[in-house]
Amino acid sequence: MNRVPLTLLSTTLIGALALGATRPALAQDAYPNRPVRLVVSTAVGGSSDVTARILADAIRPDLGQPVVVENRVGASGTIGAGSVAKSAPDGYTLFFGTGSTHVVAPATMKATPYDPVKDFAPITLVGRAPFIMIAHSGVPVRSISEVITLARSKPASLTFGTTGPGTIYEVAALILESIGGVRFNHVPYKGFAPMTVDLAAGAIDIAVGPVDGSTLTERIRTVAVLGSKRVAGRPDAQTAAEQGFPGFDVPVWAAVYAPAGTPEPILNRLSEVMRAALQKPDIRAKIAATGIEAEGSDAATLLKTMQTDLDTIRQAMRSAGVEAR
């Protein structure tokens, strides 16, 4: 019987152990080795959906795998978000979230199928879509201060168009009520388009919404930009901060998340390729056409933005005496 030298046996055993120890790292380095799914909580054709598809196409070459966009619509985006929160934290299911899914819904709904902070790992803040405050041309307001003054002179009667309870439009009204110590007469609509039609006709006094071509009419006046900087579509419109209201910043942004517990190397890889893509001029131009200003901020910036917006909205709701529904 041939005996295996002890030194050879020891060397083989050590080598096997070392190989076994490196297998998880090698498997992780191989990410991704199959298609990645990017869940979007809005319908096909909307600005979030189009932006998600632009980003998916942009990162495909660097990842070396297809990035498949899947639309899961319903319940203010919480169905799609909830499905991703419960997915395996392996980097193969991601979520294209927004201020609606990660700020507005958690703040205005009594229960969501996820915790926006604990159940997700932030990857990157894709970009922001500034809102504007608009008024019918016959309403004597040209600034936020004048809106507040007029609202105080007409308690609970100045009409403010929204798209219903629990939406970003209602949140904008609540934030302004909190800042100005006023109350508006909220008029709900089923969408931005019919609300704009009524605003142009003078059926309502003021509203907020995206920088949309439908508001470029003599019958609608832009009062302020509710964002950090002026927008190309309204070069003469001052920001809320320029008018002395830095807290009037509506949380309209898009971001990418993974389920909580996703390994750090995978998160870093995804953040790296996404942020690099969002710095490319052609990608930024495509995204700008959807009304979103590409940003590509890191995970820490995204988390801070989300937490700040949550605090702002919850404070506005407390001030307005509005409870989560």
Backbone bond lengths (Angstrom), bond angles and torsions (degrees), N, CA, C in turn:
res aa  C-N    CA-C-N  psi(-1)  N-CA   C-N-CA  omega(-1)  CA-C   N-CA-C  phi
1 M - - - 1.468 - - 1.530 109.20 -
2 N 1.375 115.11 128.24 1.457 118.32 -179.35 1.522 109.65 -81.95
3 R 1.293 114.44 133.32 1.472 118.87 178.16 1.541 109.83 -97.67
4 V 1.333 115.65 137.67 1.469 120.39 176.53 1.513 107.84 -83.56
5 P 1.318 118.12 125.12 1.461 119.74 179.80 1.516 110.56 -54.80
6 L 1.332 115.38 140.49 1.464 120.98 -178.65 1.511 111.59 -59.22
7 T 1.321 115.83 -38.46 1.479 118.86 -178.81 1.521 111.06 -65.61
8 L 1.342 116.56 -38.19 1.464 119.97 178.74 1.517 110.86 -68.34
9 L 1.323 116.53 -41.14 1.464 120.98 178.78 1.518 110.55 -61.98
10 S 1.319 115.83 -43.65 1.474 120.57 -179.33 1.521 110.44 -63.82
11 T 1.324 115.56 -42.35 1.472 119.85 -179.09 1.526 110.64 -64.52
12 T 1.354 114.78 -41.85 1.471 118.87 179.40 1.519 111.60 -64.44
13 L 1.346 116.43 -42.23 1.456 121.26 -179.67 1.514 111.18 -64.24
14 I 1.327 115.62 -43.60 1.475 119.57 179.61 1.523 110.39 -63.94
15 G 1.349 114.77 -40.14 1.464 118.51 179.62 1.512 111.75 -63.99
16 A 1.345 115.53 -40.34 1.470 119.67 179.81 1.517 111.08 -64.94
17 L 1.326 115.59 -42.46 1.461 119.57 178.62 1.520 111.13 -62.89
18 A 1.338 115.06 -40.89 1.458 119.19 -179.96 1.522 111.00 -65.01
19 L 1.321 116.51 -40.53 1.458 120.82 178.47 1.515 111.18 -63.33
20 G 1.340 115.43 -42.54 1.461 119.72 178.89 1.507 111.57 -63.24
21 A 1.333 116.05 -36.03 1.468 120.03 -178.04 1.514 111.27 -68.94
22 T 1.356 116.96 -27.42 1.460 119.08 -177.05 1.509 113.22 -89.67
23 R 1.341 117.18 -12.02 1.464 118.75 -176.18 1.525 114.08 -58.93
24 P 1.345 120.60 -44.83 1.457 119.11 178.31 1.515 112.40 -59.60
25 A 1.354 116.39 -40.05 1.455 119.78 -179.49 1.518 110.64 -65.36
26 L 1.362 115.82 -41.77 1.450 119.06 179.73 1.515 111.07 -64.82
27 A 1.343 116.02 -39.65 1.468 120.21 179.10 1.516 110.20 -64.43
28 Q 1.340 115.57 -38.48 1.451 120.00 -179.07 1.528 110.50 -68.79
29 D 1.377 114.79 -39.30 1.457 119.24 179.35 1.519 110.90 -63.70
30 A 1.318 117.44 -24.86 1.454 121.14 -177.42 1.528 112.47 -79.04
31 Y 1.320 117.56 -5.74 1.467 120.21 -178.85 1.522 109.88 -63.83
32 P 1.338 116.69 137.08 1.468 127.64 -8.44 1.527 111.00 -91.88
33 N 1.297 116.29 147.62 1.463 120.00 177.31 1.526 111.78 -116.39
34 R 1.329 116.10 14.92 1.463 121.55 173.66 1.540 107.61 -157.54
35 P 1.327 119.15 170.06 1.458 121.10 -177.48 1.529 113.24 -58.21
36 V 1.321 115.17 146.63 1.468 122.91 177.72 1.523 108.20 -103.69
37 R 1.312 116.12 137.58 1.466 121.35 -179.16 1.526 109.88 -103.49
38 L 1.340 116.97 128.01 1.464 122.47 178.45 1.526 107.99 -114.06
39 V 1.327 116.73 107.78 1.468 121.77 -176.96 1.530 110.09 -85.42
40 V 1.323 115.58 131.79 1.459 123.25 178.08 1.519 107.94 -117.48
41 S 1.329 117.24 134.41 1.468 120.21 -174.40 1.520 113.77 -93.82
42 T 1.345 117.51 7.31 1.456 120.86 178.64 1.524 109.93 -116.03
43 A 1.316 115.25 167.10 1.455 120.39 -176.82 1.524 112.04 -71.61
44 V 1.317 114.84 159.72 1.464 121.28 177.73 1.528 109.60 -61.15
45 G 1.327 115.94 134.02 1.460 120.44 176.40 1.510 115.13 101.20
46 G 1.344 117.64 -17.02 1.449 120.31 178.02 1.520 110.92 -74.27
47 S 1.329 116.75 168.79 1.463 120.27 -176.22 1.528 112.28 -61.00
48 S 1.342 117.10 -39.39 1.468 119.74 179.18 1.520 110.75 -66.04
49 D 1.321 116.75 -43.14 1.459 121.01 -179.68 1.527 110.92 -63.50
50 V 1.319 116.80 -46.29 1.469 120.68 -179.11 1.528 110.40 -63.61
51 T 1.338 116.70 -42.87 1.466 120.60 179.48 1.526 111.08 -63.74
52 A 1.336 116.14 -41.33 1.465 120.14 178.54 1.527 110.71 -60.80
53 R 1.311 117.36 -39.84 1.471 121.24 -179.34 1.533 111.45 -70.30
54 I 1.326 115.69 -35.64 1.471 119.55 176.36 1.529 109.62 -63.83
55 L 1.327 115.90 -44.82 1.460 120.53 179.89 1.530 110.99 -66.15
56 A 1.320 116.82 -41.71 1.469 121.04 179.67 1.529 110.87 -59.31
57 D 1.318 116.76 -44.47 1.461 120.76 178.71 1.525 111.36 -65.92
58 A 1.343 115.57 -35.93 1.463 120.18 -175.81 1.530 112.72 -69.92
59 I 1.339 117.32 -33.45 1.472 119.71 -176.14 1.528 112.98 -93.12
60 R 1.326 116.81 -9.47 1.470 120.01 -177.89 1.538 112.37 -57.37
61 P 1.343 119.86 -45.66 1.470 118.83 -178.88 1.528 113.24 -61.20
62 D 1.330 117.37 -40.03 1.464 120.03 -178.59 1.522 112.16 -71.71
63 L 1.320 117.06 -35.96 1.460 119.98 179.38 1.518 111.89 -78.16
64 G 1.325 116.45 -26.97 1.458 119.47 -179.91 1.505 113.74 76.71
65 Q 1.320 116.75 13.67 1.461 122.18 179.96 1.530 109.26 -141.38
66 P 1.339 118.23 152.30 1.470 120.44 175.71 1.529 110.76 -63.25
67 V 1.319 116.28 144.91 1.463 122.21 173.50 1.521 105.69 -115.84
68 V 1.327 116.06 107.76 1.459 122.03 -172.34 1.531 110.30 -96.25
69 V 1.321 116.44 122.38 1.463 121.28 178.68 1.528 109.41 -86.16
70 E 1.324 115.27 129.75 1.468 121.51 -179.80 1.527 108.82 -124.96
71 N 1.324 116.66 124.63 1.463 121.04 179.79 1.523 110.69 -91.77
72 R 1.345 115.38 122.00 1.463 121.18 175.85 1.521 106.47 -126.22
73 V 1.334 114.96 98.07 1.458 121.95 -170.11 1.525 111.85 -101.05
74 G 1.340 116.05 148.52 1.464 120.41 172.58 1.504 113.61 136.98
75 A 1.343 114.90 152.93 1.466 123.08 175.52 1.523 112.76 52.86
76 S 1.343 114.82 50.60 1.474 121.15 177.71 1.526 112.58 57.58
77 G 1.321 115.86 30.94 1.462 120.27 177.28 1.505 114.55 88.24
78 T 1.335 117.30 -5.29 1.461 119.54 -174.78 1.527 113.17 -74.32
79 I 1.328 118.09 -21.86 1.462 119.85 178.04 1.528 110.19 -67.06
80 G 1.323 115.68 -48.70 1.456 119.73 178.80 1.517 111.78 -63.64
81 A 1.335 116.33 -44.91 1.464 120.62 -179.57 1.524 111.08 -62.65
82 G 1.319 116.10 -42.62 1.454 120.53 -178.99 1.510 112.65 -64.10
83 S 1.332 116.38 -36.15 1.462 119.85 179.92 1.522 111.29 -66.32
84 V 1.330 116.69 -38.10 1.465 120.06 179.83 1.526 110.62 -72.77
85 A 1.324 116.84 -37.73 1.469 120.58 179.43 1.523 111.32 -58.28
86 K 1.337 116.62 -29.81 1.465 121.34 -178.24 1.536 112.79 -94.82
87 S 1.329 117.05 0.53 1.458 120.87 -178.38 1.528 111.67 -77.79
88 A 1.319 115.56 162.47 1.473 120.58 177.92 1.529 109.74 -62.53
89 P 1.322 117.69 133.63 1.469 121.30 -178.79 1.530 111.78 -82.04
90 D 1.330 115.87 62.94 1.458 120.04 -175.76 1.521 113.30 -117.15
91 G 1.338 116.93 4.37 1.454 120.10 178.20 1.512 114.67 86.63
92 Y 1.333 117.31 2.17 1.466 119.70 -177.87 1.536 112.69 -100.54
93 T 1.320 117.15 -4.60 1.467 121.38 173.58 1.526 107.34 -131.30
94 L 1.319 116.03 116.88 1.463 122.41 -178.39 1.522 108.76 -120.25
95 F 1.334 115.39 165.07 1.459 119.70 -179.31 1.516 110.45 -128.17
96 F 1.333 115.37 130.60 1.460 121.55 174.65 1.526 106.81 -92.29
97 G 1.313 115.44 91.00 1.461 120.78 -175.02 1.513 113.14 -90.45
98 T 1.317 115.42 170.74 1.461 121.67 179.34 1.525 109.84 -140.44
99 G 1.321 115.14 175.04 1.456 119.23 175.10 1.518 111.01 -60.95
100 S 1.331 116.89 -26.55 1.472 120.37 178.48 1.517 111.76 -69.44
101 T 1.337 117.19 -44.10 1.466 120.01 -176.49 1.525 112.89 -78.32
102 H 1.343 117.06 -30.39 1.456 119.39 -173.47 1.523 114.88 -109.54
103 V 1.339 116.53 -2.80 1.466 119.49 176.87 1.526 110.82 -131.36
104 V 1.322 116.05 -60.26 1.466 120.38 -173.70 1.532 112.19 -63.16
105 A 1.332 117.20 -52.60 1.471 119.78 -179.07 1.529 112.27 -60.78
106 P 1.338 119.95 -48.58 1.470 119.31 179.45 1.526 113.47 -63.34
107 A 1.334 116.66 -28.51 1.465 119.46 -178.88 1.522 112.63 -82.73
108 T 1.330 116.99 -31.63 1.464 119.93 -173.34 1.525 114.31 -103.08
109 M 1.330 117.36 -12.00 1.460 120.17 180.00 1.528 110.06 -106.56
110 K 1.314 116.41 141.14 1.463 120.27 -179.38 1.521 111.74 -64.26
111 A 1.311 115.94 -34.11 1.465 119.07 -178.92 1.517 110.11 -146.87
112 T 1.318 115.84 131.26 1.454 121.87 172.33 1.525 106.73 -121.01
113 P 1.330 117.81 153.91 1.472 119.88 -177.20 1.526 113.21 -75.93
114 Y 1.310 117.41 24.20 1.460 121.69 -179.73 1.525 109.22 -166.28
115 D 1.323 114.92 160.68 1.458 122.09 171.81 1.524 105.58 -104.29
116 P 1.346 119.09 121.81 1.465 120.88 -173.53 1.523 114.14 -61.78
117 V 1.324 117.27 -23.07 1.472 120.53 -179.18 1.525 111.32 -98.17
118 K 1.334 117.11 -50.02 1.460 120.93 -173.07 1.529 114.19 -74.97
119 D 1.337 117.02 -28.51 1.467 119.90 -173.14 1.526 114.83 -95.07
120 F 1.343 116.91 -0.21 1.462 119.59 -178.00 1.526 111.63 -132.67
121 A 1.314 114.82 149.54 1.464 121.75 173.19 1.529 106.96 -107.49
122 P 1.322 118.84 114.47 1.472 120.87 -178.83 1.520 111.78 -67.12
123 I 1.336 115.99 141.82 1.466 120.85 179.25 1.525 110.90 -113.84
124 T 1.327 117.52 -56.41 1.459 119.89 178.06 1.524 110.83 -159.65
125 L 1.316 115.55 147.97 1.463 121.98 171.93 1.521 105.89 -86.63
126 V 1.316 116.75 108.41 1.466 121.79 -174.44 1.520 111.00 -66.94
127 G 1.335 116.98 -48.47 1.460 119.64 -179.08 1.516 112.07 177.74
128 R 1.308 114.53 176.91 1.463 121.23 -178.88 1.519 109.69 -121.85
129 A 1.332 115.15 151.01 1.459 121.18 178.10 1.522 107.53 -123.31
130 P 1.307 118.01 93.82 1.456 120.02 -175.49 1.520 113.11 -60.59
131 F 1.314 115.35 137.96 1.456 122.19 173.63 1.528 108.76 -94.50
132 I 1.309 115.34 159.59 1.464 120.33 173.96 1.518 109.13 -124.31
133 M 1.325 115.44 150.22 1.459 120.39 173.61 1.527 105.99 -96.16
134 I 1.311 115.48 130.42 1.455 120.85 -175.18 1.526 110.64 -128.14
135 A 1.318 115.63 155.87 1.464 121.07 -179.47 1.520 109.58 -141.55
136 H 1.314 115.75 154.17 1.463 119.79 173.68 1.524 107.70 -65.69
137 S 1.316 116.39 142.14 1.470 120.63 -175.22 1.528 113.13 -59.86
138 G 1.326 117.25 -21.89 1.461 120.05 -179.75 1.516 113.96 -83.77
139 V 1.338 117.51 -8.09 1.460 121.43 178.52 1.531 108.31 -86.69
140 P 1.323 118.48 124.35 1.477 121.71 -173.45 1.535 114.37 -75.78
141 V 1.325 115.86 63.02 1.470 119.99 177.91 1.520 109.56 -135.60
142 R 1.328 115.54 136.53 1.461 121.09 177.24 1.520 111.35 -131.63
143 S 1.318 116.73 6.64 1.457 121.48 178.66 1.526 108.98 -154.66
144 I 1.327 115.47 166.59 1.464 119.68 178.56 1.529 110.16 -65.35
145 S 1.309 117.34 -37.81 1.472 120.90 178.44 1.520 110.92 -58.53
146 E 1.318 116.20 -40.93 1.468 119.90 -179.60 1.526 111.01 -70.50
147 V 1.329 117.02 -33.17 1.473 120.29 176.03 1.526 109.09 -63.27
148 I 1.325 116.33 -46.33 1.469 120.49 -179.72 1.522 111.26 -63.41
149 T 1.333 116.58 -43.11 1.470 120.52 178.84 1.521 111.00 -61.10
150 L 1.327 116.54 -43.60 1.462 120.46 179.73 1.527 110.65 -66.56
151 A 1.321 116.97 -39.52 1.467 120.80 179.14 1.527 111.07 -64.03
152 R 1.314 117.32 -36.15 1.463 120.51 178.44 1.527 111.65 -68.84
153 S 1.306 116.20 -30.14 1.466 119.65 179.87 1.521 112.10 -80.43
154 K 1.346 115.46 -15.09 1.469 120.69 -179.87 1.525 108.66 -132.29
155 P 1.328 117.74 69.28 1.475 121.78 -174.69 1.529 113.44 -51.02
156 A 1.334 114.64 123.45 1.472 122.35 175.66 1.526 114.29 58.16
157 S 1.325 117.57 21.13 1.460 118.72 -179.92 1.528 113.24 -120.76
158 L 1.336 118.48 -19.22 1.458 120.31 176.21 1.529 107.18 -69.57
159 T 1.322 116.89 120.68 1.463 120.18 -172.82 1.527 112.06 -82.05
160 F 1.327 114.85 132.76 1.460 122.84 -178.91 1.522 107.34 -122.90
161 G 1.333 117.32 114.41 1.453 121.18 -179.20 1.518 112.21 -74.87
162 T 1.318 116.71 135.24 1.469 122.00 175.62 1.528 107.96 -134.50
163 T 1.305 116.24 176.76 1.467 119.03 174.87 1.522 109.73 -110.47
164 G 1.324 115.12 31.97 1.451 120.51 173.42 1.513 114.21 102.54
165 P 1.336 115.73 167.48 1.462 121.85 -179.38 1.530 112.45 -60.09
166 G 1.317 115.27 142.20 1.451 120.40 175.71 1.513 114.87 77.80
167 T 1.331 117.29 11.87 1.465 120.32 179.50 1.522 110.03 -106.46
168 I 1.321 115.65 166.62 1.458 121.35 -179.46 1.529 110.80 -61.50
169 Y 1.327 116.68 -29.35 1.461 120.85 -179.02 1.530 110.62 -69.56
170 E 1.313 116.21 -43.27 1.458 119.04 177.09 1.526 110.09 -65.63
171 V 1.324 116.80 -39.40 1.464 120.86 179.12 1.528 110.31 -59.47
172 A 1.326 116.74 -41.14 1.473 120.30 178.53 1.522 110.69 -59.82
173 A 1.329 116.19 -43.18 1.465 120.06 178.52 1.522 110.97 -63.90
174 L 1.322 117.05 -41.76 1.469 121.05 -179.81 1.525 111.77 -64.81
175 I 1.334 116.34 -40.16 1.467 119.79 179.32 1.521 109.94 -63.08
176 L 1.335 117.37 -43.99 1.462 120.21 -179.94 1.524 111.11 -66.72
177 E 1.324 116.64 -38.07 1.474 119.58 176.03 1.527 110.36 -60.84
178 S 1.333 115.66 -41.64 1.460 120.13 -179.89 1.517 111.29 -65.26
179 I 1.330 116.77 -43.56 1.468 121.40 -178.77 1.523 111.45 -66.69
180 G 1.340 115.88 -44.50 1.464 119.58 -173.94 1.511 115.46 -92.54
181 G 1.342 117.72 -7.74 1.458 119.82 -177.79 1.516 112.04 64.69
182 V 1.349 116.19 39.39 1.464 121.45 -177.66 1.527 109.50 -125.87
183 R 1.324 115.51 173.84 1.454 121.70 174.93 1.526 108.67 -132.56
184 F 1.331 115.26 135.59 1.459 120.45 177.81 1.522 110.01 -106.73
185 N 1.304 115.10 164.81 1.454 121.37 170.98 1.525 106.18 -93.97
186 H 1.344 116.73 99.81 1.462 121.38 -176.76 1.528 110.13 -71.73
187 V 1.327 115.74 127.36 1.465 121.14 178.59 1.528 107.65 -117.59
188 P 1.346 118.17 107.31 1.467 120.90 -175.80 1.529 113.33 -81.69
189 Y 1.327 114.72 143.97 1.462 122.23 175.96 1.528 108.84 -127.69
190 K 1.325 115.51 167.69 1.458 120.11 179.78 1.530 112.57 -89.20
191 G 1.320 116.42 -0.70 1.458 119.42 179.14 1.509 110.90 179.82
192 F 1.335 115.48 169.92 1.462 120.34 -178.35 1.522 111.76 -68.72
193 A 1.345 117.09 -38.01 1.469 120.62 -176.93 1.528 113.11 -59.76
194 P 1.343 119.28 -53.10 1.471 118.13 179.19 1.527 112.55 -65.10
195 M 1.319 116.70 -30.32 1.459 119.72 177.84 1.526 109.99 -65.61
196 T 1.330 116.91 -40.81 1.462 121.15 179.72 1.518 111.30 -65.34
197 V 1.316 115.92 -39.09 1.470 119.96 178.61 1.526 110.08 -59.99
198 D 1.329 116.95 -45.68 1.458 121.03 -179.53 1.526 111.59 -68.56
199 L 1.320 117.10 -34.29 1.465 119.95 178.09 1.529 109.78 -64.97
200 A 1.313 116.24 -45.03 1.469 120.07 178.67 1.525 111.83 -62.70
201 A 1.334 115.76 -31.66 1.469 120.26 -179.54 1.521 112.38 -82.34
202 G 1.329 117.56 -10.16 1.460 120.56 -179.91 1.516 113.33 87.61
203 A 1.340 117.39 11.60 1.469 120.17 179.70 1.530 111.26 -73.25
204 I 1.322 117.02 -25.95 1.468 122.11 173.33 1.523 108.16 -129.85
205 D 1.333 115.69 161.49 1.466 120.11 -173.84 1.522 113.57 -89.46
206 I 1.323 116.51 -50.79 1.460 120.17 -175.63 1.530 110.45 -138.99
207 A 1.323 115.36 166.21 1.461 120.89 178.93 1.528 107.90 -165.65
208 V 1.317 115.53 177.33 1.464 121.18 171.62 1.518 107.29 -131.83
209 G 1.318 116.32 160.68 1.446 119.39 179.32 1.507 111.10 177.68
210 P 1.329 117.42 179.34 1.460 121.44 179.83 1.521 111.65 -70.77
211 V 1.328 115.68 166.66 1.462 120.53 176.64 1.521 106.37 -75.84
212 D 1.290 115.20 89.86 1.455 122.20 -171.01 1.524 110.59 -116.50
213 G 1.330 115.53 145.12 1.455 119.59 -178.71 1.516 113.86 -62.04
214 S 1.335 117.10 -23.92 1.467 120.31 -178.10 1.530 112.21 -67.84
215 T 1.323 117.05 -17.07 1.461 119.77 -179.68 1.530 111.49 -94.78
216 L 1.325 117.37 -0.35 1.466 120.74 177.11 1.523 109.08 -86.71
217 T 1.303 115.38 76.26 1.451 122.17 179.80 1.522 108.95 -144.29
218 E 1.314 116.15 153.90 1.469 120.40 -179.49 1.522 112.18 -63.83
219 R 1.317 116.70 -17.55 1.465 119.75 -177.69 1.528 112.66 -88.53
220 I 1.341 116.55 -5.38 1.461 120.46 177.97 1.528 109.54 -125.96
221 R 1.328 115.78 130.68 1.466 121.11 -179.49 1.531 109.34 -109.32
222 T 1.326 116.89 136.16 1.470 120.95 174.75 1.524 108.23 -84.16
223 V 1.318 116.44 122.35 1.467 121.95 -177.43 1.525 111.09 -90.96
224 A 1.318 117.79 -42.64 1.464 120.70 -178.79 1.517 110.62 -165.19
225 V 1.319 115.69 158.35 1.464 122.43 173.12 1.524 107.22 -95.72
226 L 1.322 116.50 126.03 1.464 120.41 -178.07 1.524 109.52 -96.09
227 G 1.310 115.39 64.92 1.449 122.12 -178.69 1.516 109.89 -156.13
228 S 1.322 116.31 -176.38 1.460 120.47 -174.89 1.526 114.08 -79.73
229 K 1.344 116.65 -17.77 1.464 118.95 -179.76 1.524 110.41 -149.98
230 R 1.331 115.04 164.08 1.460 119.64 179.56 1.527 110.15 -66.42
231 V 1.328 114.94 159.57 1.464 119.57 -177.14 1.520 110.21 -115.87
232 A 1.335 114.34 151.08 1.459 120.33 -176.90 1.529 112.16 -60.70
233 G 1.321 116.42 -35.47 1.455 119.60 -178.19 1.515 114.86 -71.52
234 R 1.340 116.66 -14.32 1.470 122.22 179.16 1.526 108.54 -140.47
235 P 1.336 119.01 65.82 1.468 121.84 -172.51 1.524 114.74 -60.36
236 D 1.330 117.39 -26.92 1.468 119.88 -177.42 1.527 112.84 -91.58
237 A 1.310 116.96 -8.44 1.469 120.27 -177.81 1.529 109.90 -81.84
238 Q 1.326 115.98 124.25 1.457 120.73 178.66 1.525 110.84 -74.66
239 T 1.317 115.74 155.63 1.464 120.13 174.35 1.525 108.50 -78.21
240 A 1.316 115.40 163.68 1.464 119.95 176.99 1.528 109.98 -60.03
241 A 1.322 116.68 -38.86 1.468 120.81 -180.00 1.522 110.92 -63.42
242 E 1.320 117.23 -40.14 1.469 121.03 178.63 1.525 110.75 -64.37
243 Q 1.322 116.24 -27.50 1.466 120.40 179.07 1.518 112.24 -89.60
244 G 1.339 116.71 4.11 1.458 120.10 177.47 1.506 115.38 94.91
245 F 1.353 117.33 16.54 1.464 121.17 -179.59 1.534 110.13 -128.50
246 P 1.337 117.78 68.50 1.470 120.45 -177.97 1.519 113.81 -63.87
247 G 1.321 118.21 -21.12 1.457 121.13 -179.37 1.516 114.04 -81.73
248 F 1.333 117.23 -8.37 1.463 120.47 -178.40 1.533 108.52 -91.74
249 D 1.321 115.56 76.28 1.457 122.90 -177.86 1.524 107.47 -130.12
250 V 1.318 116.86 106.21 1.462 121.45 -175.60 1.535 110.06 -74.99
251 P 1.344 118.29 131.83 1.467 121.79 -177.15 1.524 113.93 -74.90
252 V 1.325 115.65 79.12 1.460 120.11 178.01 1.529 107.75 -114.41
253 W 1.320 115.35 99.17 1.457 120.23 -179.22 1.531 109.76 -151.53
254 A 1.323 114.79 167.06 1.463 121.40 179.03 1.522 108.52 -126.22
255 A 1.337 116.12 145.05 1.458 120.62 -177.03 1.520 110.00 -152.74
256 V 1.324 115.72 164.11 1.467 120.71 178.16 1.519 109.18 -115.81
257 Y 1.337 114.65 135.07 1.461 122.22 -179.67 1.521 110.38 -128.42
258 A 1.332 114.74 158.41 1.463 122.12 169.67 1.522 106.22 -119.83
259 P 1.326 118.25 162.68 1.465 119.11 175.37 1.533 110.45 -62.19
260 A 1.309 116.58 146.70 1.465 120.83 177.03 1.520 109.58 -57.11
261 G 1.317 116.80 142.39 1.453 120.72 179.73 1.514 113.76 96.18
262 T 1.321 117.12 -4.07 1.464 120.28 176.64 1.529 108.74 -63.97
263 P 1.332 118.34 132.52 1.468 120.98 -177.93 1.526 113.41 -53.90
264 E 1.314 115.62 140.82 1.461 121.85 -176.73 1.536 112.90 -57.20
265 P 1.343 119.47 -42.79 1.472 118.98 179.21 1.530 112.87 -58.97
266 I 1.323 116.16 -36.29 1.472 119.71 178.55 1.518 110.35 -69.17
267 L 1.324 116.81 -43.66 1.468 120.75 177.95 1.523 110.36 -60.00
268 N 1.324 116.07 -42.95 1.469 120.22 -179.58 1.527 111.15 -64.46
269 R 1.340 115.78 -40.38 1.470 119.66 179.17 1.527 110.54 -62.95
270 L 1.326 116.34 -46.40 1.459 120.70 -179.63 1.526 111.15 -64.10
271 S 1.319 116.35 -43.20 1.466 120.55 179.39 1.525 110.33 -61.50
272 E 1.309 116.24 -42.24 1.461 121.24 -178.14 1.524 111.85 -61.60
273 V 1.332 116.42 -49.56 1.469 119.03 -176.42 1.525 111.61 -70.91
274 M 1.333 117.14 -35.36 1.467 119.71 179.75 1.517 111.79 -70.05
275 R 1.317 116.17 -44.46 1.461 119.53 -179.15 1.520 111.30 -66.19
276 A 1.325 116.86 -35.03 1.466 120.65 177.18 1.527 110.12 -65.88
277 A 1.331 116.43 -42.32 1.464 120.56 179.79 1.524 111.06 -63.42
278 L 1.327 116.33 -38.44 1.466 120.85 -176.44 1.531 112.87 -74.22
279 Q 1.310 117.23 -6.08 1.459 120.45 175.92 1.529 111.92 -96.28
280 K 1.316 117.85 -7.06 1.459 121.15 -179.08 1.532 110.11 -77.05
281 P 1.333 117.39 128.54 1.475 120.86 -176.98 1.517 114.40 -53.97
282 D 1.334 117.80 -39.93 1.464 119.09 -177.84 1.520 111.54 -69.21
283 I 1.328 116.22 -36.86 1.465 120.00 178.20 1.521 110.07 -69.14
284 R 1.313 116.70 -42.43 1.473 120.94 178.73 1.521 110.89 -61.14
285 A 1.330 116.91 -39.30 1.465 121.15 179.62 1.525 111.36 -66.08
286 K 1.331 116.42 -41.07 1.471 120.07 178.80 1.529 110.85 -64.09
287 I 1.332 115.90 -42.48 1.465 120.07 -179.50 1.522 110.70 -68.57
288 A 1.331 117.13 -37.44 1.464 120.96 179.51 1.522 110.97 -59.83
289 A 1.327 116.32 -32.38 1.468 120.14 179.78 1.519 112.23 -66.11
290 T 1.343 117.63 -17.43 1.470 121.02 178.13 1.536 111.70 -88.69
291 G 1.341 116.45 -5.92 1.463 120.23 -178.29 1.515 112.91 96.92
292 I 1.342 116.54 3.41 1.463 120.86 179.26 1.526 109.76 -107.61
293 E 1.321 116.52 133.78 1.460 121.65 177.30 1.531 108.17 -92.03
294 A 1.328 116.39 112.01 1.460 121.28 -177.26 1.524 110.77 -59.73
295 E 1.330 115.22 140.89 1.459 120.02 -177.34 1.531 111.68 -128.73
296 G 1.316 118.32 -61.32 1.451 120.64 178.89 1.514 113.59 76.12
297 S 1.330 117.26 35.84 1.463 121.19 178.65 1.522 110.38 -72.72
298 D 1.337 116.22 161.49 1.455 120.25 -177.88 1.529 112.21 -78.21
299 A 1.331 115.12 176.12 1.460 121.07 -176.21 1.521 112.20 -61.86
300 A 1.325 117.18 -38.43 1.462 120.65 -178.98 1.520 111.25 -64.08
301 T 1.326 117.02 -39.38 1.467 121.22 178.37 1.519 110.64 -66.24
302 L 1.327 116.06 -41.14 1.465 120.51 178.09 1.526 110.61 -61.13
303 L 1.324 116.75 -46.72 1.464 120.69 -178.82 1.523 110.99 -62.34
304 K 1.322 117.24 -42.42 1.468 121.27 179.43 1.521 110.94 -64.84
305 T 1.333 116.50 -42.32 1.470 121.27 178.50 1.520 110.35 -59.79
306 M 1.327 115.90 -47.07 1.465 121.43 -178.18 1.524 111.35 -62.71
307 Q 1.318 117.82 -45.38 1.459 121.37 -177.98 1.529 111.68 -68.01
308 T 1.340 116.21 -39.03 1.467 120.29 177.83 1.517 110.79 -63.47
309 D 1.336 116.77 -44.65 1.467 121.13 -179.98 1.528 111.55 -65.34
310 L 1.320 117.01 -38.78 1.463 120.32 176.91 1.521 110.82 -60.66
311 D 1.323 116.70 -44.82 1.465 121.13 179.68 1.524 110.84 -63.04
312 T 1.344 116.11 -41.87 1.469 120.91 -178.68 1.520 111.24 -62.87
313 I 1.321 116.62 -46.32 1.460 120.24 -177.58 1.528 111.27 -68.48
314 R 1.304 116.74 -42.99 1.465 119.21 -179.83 1.522 111.22 -63.99
315 Q 1.323 116.83 -36.51 1.462 120.00 176.67 1.526 110.31 -66.75
316 A 1.334 116.40 -41.26 1.462 120.55 178.97 1.524 110.75 -63.15
317 M 1.323 116.86 -39.75 1.454 120.64 179.07 1.521 111.39 -66.42
318 R 1.332 116.83 -40.28 1.468 119.85 177.17 1.524 110.92 -63.10
319 S 1.331 115.79 -42.71 1.465 120.50 -179.30 1.527 111.27 -64.08
320 A 1.340 115.00 -35.97 1.468 119.40 -178.53 1.525 111.74 -85.77
321 G 1.331 116.86 -5.38 1.461 119.62 -179.43 1.508 112.37 71.13
322 V 1.334 116.56 27.19 1.473 121.22 -179.50 1.519 108.94 -99.79
323 E 1.314 116.34 128.23 1.462 121.06 178.89 1.522 110.30 -99.40
324 A 1.319 115.29 153.71 1.466 120.34 176.22 1.524 109.17 -59.83
325 R 1.312 116.10 142.93 1.475 120.52 -175.74 1.513 110.43 -100.45
